[in-house]
Amino acid sequence: MSDERRSEPSRDRRFETREVHASARTDQYGALATPIYANTTYEYDTMDGPRGGHRYSRISGPTRDELERAFADLEAADHASAFASGMAAIDAVCSLLTADDHVVVGESVYAETHELLTRIYAGYGIETTVVDSTDPDAIAEAMRPETAMVYAETPTNPTLRIVDVEATAAVVDEHPGDPLLVVDNTFASPYLQRPLECGADLVVESLTKYVGGHSDVVAGAVATREDDLAEEIAYYQYARGGTPGPFACFLALRGIKTLSARMERHCRNATAIAALLDGHDAVERTYYPGLESHPNHAVARRQMADFGGMVSVELAGGREAAAAFAADLDVFVLAESLGGVESLAEHPATMTHQDFSREQLERAGIPPGLVRLSVGTEHRDDLLRDVEDALAGLDG
């Protein structure tokens, strides 16, 4: 890969320009898109070093380098490391912990994040306290002298609570133990929110979701402004080997170039769906930070560029109504994951959070009638009609 660029990325440019040009290096043929470098090893000119700076693809490679450079640029970071999945990225962050460390984590987080901390890392001598991460006072009260990390998602999965990153960062910064603030930005993407600008130390994201955007790649990334943290994360990336292949990096780079356009459509469609659901007779509660009735609406309006493409709805008839509603959807597909161009519906209690006990589901605020909608980029009228028809079936 040549070191020449068509243009240097600049934070002075708008996001929509930077996402297109953040990966702008050209190879010897002048390829407009970063090529897929599928080789595993690289030639050395002499024993003193490889010809182009890369020696083995688990350590680094041109396609992955471009993805990391682009993601760091969009997250307003100085460094980024890409991983084979979002969970591999989260695991790398957790690898910063050592025995007897303490973690404060939000009660509404991705199920596997919860399991990773409370089961796997508990076996390494790390203790976790679960709190309402939307309450900075609750975070402060949970912190101990040995607290090494505060971990939060915003918006949260699947109840779409909004964590005030700036207020949380202030609480963390006051703690004498100098803990890290880690924010999972998957539901927002860097187009809607950049936690590092609000005081977070590390941002983690599943590139599988909005960054990839087409339900055809599994990848993750961690970004930071801190040189020492970046060095440690890169070490775990290399030593544990959870790195993405070049084709996955290529697909994520492709998704980055259209992120803003897709997010604008996701947000517009989700706003319309939330308005339809809110106050409907078959609906007990609608979860969407763009609604003024949302308890964290003011924080979302201040912290985010828009309110996102995720909507959750609690049906008044409980689990039976949720099953009937999901079965009657046509444009929305019943499937896990989120952030792709196609609209998806899933039932957290039996799908993404199926390993949670009843008590854990209650603690996370996940009732039996909750359905999570990943609102895609289809025409808004078709999506509205689909949801209207499914709700009408409940009335019958």
N, C-alpha and C positions, 0 to 999 in steps of 0.2 A: 504494500500500500504506500503510495506516495505521501510525503508530508505536505504537499501542496494542497491548498484549499481554494475553492472557488471564491469563498468569502469567509472571513473569520466570524464565528458566532459572537454576538455582543449583547450584553444585558440591557443595552440602551434600546435595542430593537424590541418590537412588540412580540408577544408570545407566538402569534400566528406566523410570523416570519422566522423566528428562531426554530420552531418545530420542523420547518421545512429544510432549514439550512444547518441545523446543529450537527448533522452528519454530512460533511461537505468535502471530505478528502476524496481524491481521485486516484485510481490506480494508473498503471502505465498506459492503459487504453482510454483513459478519460471517462470511465463508467460513471454515469449520473447517480445510480443507486449503488450502495456499498455491496461489493460482491460477496458471495458465500465462499469463504476459504475453508474447504472441507478437509484439508490435510491435518495430520496429527503432529508432525515434527518439521523442523526447519533446518536448513543447511547452515553450517558454520563456515566462515572463510578461514578462520584459524581456531585453535583451541581457546583463544582469549575471548571469543564471543561470537554469537550468531550474526549472520549478515544483516538481517533487518530488525533485530531487537527481540524477536520472538524465538523461543527454542522448543516449546512443547505446548500443545493446545489446551491442556488442563491449566496451565499457568497463565497463558494469554494467547490472543490471536487477533488478527486485524478486524474481523467482523464484530467480535465481542468488544474490542476496544472502542469501536464507533458507537455501539449501543451504550456503553458506560459513559462515554463522553457526552452523548446526546441527552441521556437521562439526567446526568449531573447538571447540565445546562438548564434543562426545563425545571428542575427542582431548586434552582438557585443555589446549587451546591458547588463545591470545589472538587469533590471526588465521588465516584460511584463504583460499586461492584455488582455485577450481574450474577444471577444464580439460576439453577435448573427449575426452580419453582418459587412461589411466594413463601412457602413453608421453609424451604432451604434458606431463603434470605432471613426469615425470622429466627431460624435456628442459629445462623451466624451471629446475629445480634445477641441472642441468649448466651452464646459461647463466650461473650465478654464477662459473664458472671463466674464467680468462683465459690467454693464451698463456704457456707455460713453467710453468704449474701442474702439480702431480702429484696423482694420485688413487690411493688404495688401495681396492680393491674385492674383495668375496668371490668365491671361485672358483665357488660354487654360487649363481647368480643367474639371473633371467629372461634368456632368450637375447637379446632385443632390448635389454635394459639393457647387457649385455656388448658387443653390437655398437655401440650408441650411443657408449659410452666408447672402445672400442678401435679403432673405424674412423672414425666421423664426427668425434668430438672430437679424435682423434689428428691429423686434418687441420688442426685449429686450433692445433696446437702443444702439446697437452695429453697428458702421458704417464700411463699407467695401469699399476699393478702389481697382479697378481692373487694373493691369498693365501687361506689357510684362515681365514675370518672368525670361526670359533668359537674361535680361539686368540688371545687378546689379545697374547701375546708375539710372534706372527708379524706382527700388525698393527704393533706397536711397531718391530720390526726392519725392516719395509718402509718406514716413514716417513722422509722426507727433509726438509731445510730448506724445500724448495719445496712440500711436501705441503699442499694446500689443502682436501682433502676425504677423508673415509673414508666409503665407501658400503657398506651391508650390508642384506641381507634377513633376516628372521627371522619364522617359519620360512622356510627357503630353498626355492627352486623348482628341481628337483622332489624333492630328497633330504631335505627336512624337517630340516635341521640347525638348531640353535638358537644364536643369537648372544647372548652375555651383554652386553646393552646397557649396563648399569651399569659393568661392568668395562672395556668398550671405551671408554665415555665418560671413564673415569679415565685411560686411556692417551692419548686424544686431548687431554684437558685439560692433560696434562703437556708436550705438545709446544709449543715456543716459537713456532712459526709460527701458532698459533691456528687450526688447521683446523676445518672443519665436520664434524659427525657427522650423516649422513643415514641414516635407517632406513626401508626399505620394509616397511610393516605390512600388506600386502594379505592374506597368508595367515592372519593372526590377526584382523584387524578391531579397531576400538577397544574392542569389548566384551571381548575376551580380553587385550588388551595395549595399553598407551599409552606408546610409547617416549620421549615428551617427559618423562614423569614419572621416567624412568630416566636422563636426562641427554642425550638426543639434541637436536640443534639444530633439525632439520627432520624431519618425518615425511611420507612420500609414500604414496599409496594409490590403487590402481585401484578406483574406485567401481563399475566394471563387475561386480566379483566379489561379495563378501559384502554390501557396503553396499546395492548395487542389489538383489541377491539373487534376481532372477527371469529372468536371461538375456535382458533386453529393453532394456538401456541400456548405452551406452559412455560412460564419464566417468572423470575422475581428480581428485585434489586434493592440495594441499600445505598443511601446517599448521605453525605455529611460535609460540613465545612472544616472539620477538625482533622489535621494531618495525622495525629497519633491514632485516632479512631479509625481513619481510613486505612492506615497501615495494618492495624489489628484485624479489621474485617477482611482485607485482602489476603492476609495470612490464612484465616480460616477458610476462605474461598479456595485457596490453593491446597492447603493441607488436607481438608476434608473432601475436596473434589466434587462439590455440588455445583458444578458449573454448567451453563447452558451450551448446547451445541451451536454451530454456526448457522444452521437453518433457523433455529428458534430465534437467534439474535437478528437474523435478516427479517423475519416476520415482525418482530417487535419494532425494529427500525421502520419498517413500512407503516406500521400502525401509528407511530409517533407523528408522521407527516400529516395525518388527517385528524389528529386528536381533537383539536379545538372545534372543527366543523362538526364532528360527531357528537361531542359533548353538548354543543349548543342545541342540536336536535334532541338528544336524550333529555336534556333539561326541559325543553319546551313541551315535549310529549308527556314527561312525568308530571309537570305542573297541571296539565289538562286532566290526566288520569286522577291525580290527587283531588282536584276540584270536583270531579264526578263522584268519587267515593265518599268524600267528606259530607257527612250529614245524611247519607242514603239510609233508608229504613233497614236495609239488610246488613248495615255496617255498624259495628260497635265502636270502632275507633280507626282513624286513618293516621298513619305515621309518615309525615313528609315535612322536612324542615322549612319548606317554602310556605307552609300554612301558618297564618298568624296565630292559630291555636296551639302550634307546636311549642312545648315548654322552652326550647332553646332557639326559637326563631330569631331573636335579636342577636344572639351570638353568631348564628349562621349568616345572617345578613351582613354582619361586620367582617366576618372571617373568610367567607367564601365569595367567589365571583358570581356563582349561581348555586342552586340548591340540589343539583344532582339528578341522576336518572333512576334512582331507586325509590320505590314506594312500598310500604308494607301496610297491610290492611287486616284488621281483626273482624271476622264475620260474626254476626250476632248469634248464629246457630252453632258456634263451636266447631269442633273437629269435623262433624258431619257436614256442616255447611261449607267448610273449607274444602273438603273433598269434592263436593258437588260443584262448587264454583270452579275449581281447577279443572274438573272433568269437562265442563261446558265451554271452557276457553278454546278458541280455534287458532287465532293469530298468535297468541301467547302459547309457548310450548312448555310443557311440564318437564323441567330439567334443572339440575343444579348449575352452579356458576352464575356469572353475571357479566355485564359490561360489553357484550357483543352487540352487533347491529340488529340481531333478532331479539324479540321480546321473549322473556322467560318468566315462568311462575314456579315457585317451589314452596313446600310446606316445611318450615324449619324444624318443627318438633319431630318429624319423622324422616327428614332428609338430611340437611346440612348439620343439624344439631341432634341427630338421632342417638348419639352416645351419652347425651346429658340425662341425668336422672330427673325425676319429676321436680325434686327440690331445686336442682340446678336450673331447670327451665323457668321455674317461678322466680328464682333469684335474678336471672337474666331478663325477666320481663317478657318471656315467650309463651303466650297462652295457646291452647289447643287450636283455636280458630284463626291463628295468624298465618297469612299467606304473604310471601315476599315477591314483589314484582320487579324484575329488571326490565325497565321500559326501553325498548329499542328505537331504531331510527325509521321504522315504517311510517306510513302516512298516519297522522294523528286521528283522522276520522275513522279509519279502519280499527285502530286500537280502541278508541272510545266505543265504537259499536260492539266490539268483541266483549269488552268489560260490561257494557250495558246488558247485552244478551245473557251473560253468565249471571249477573245480578238478578235479572228478570226470572231466571230459572229458580232462584231461591225464593222469590215471592210466590211462585206457583206451588 
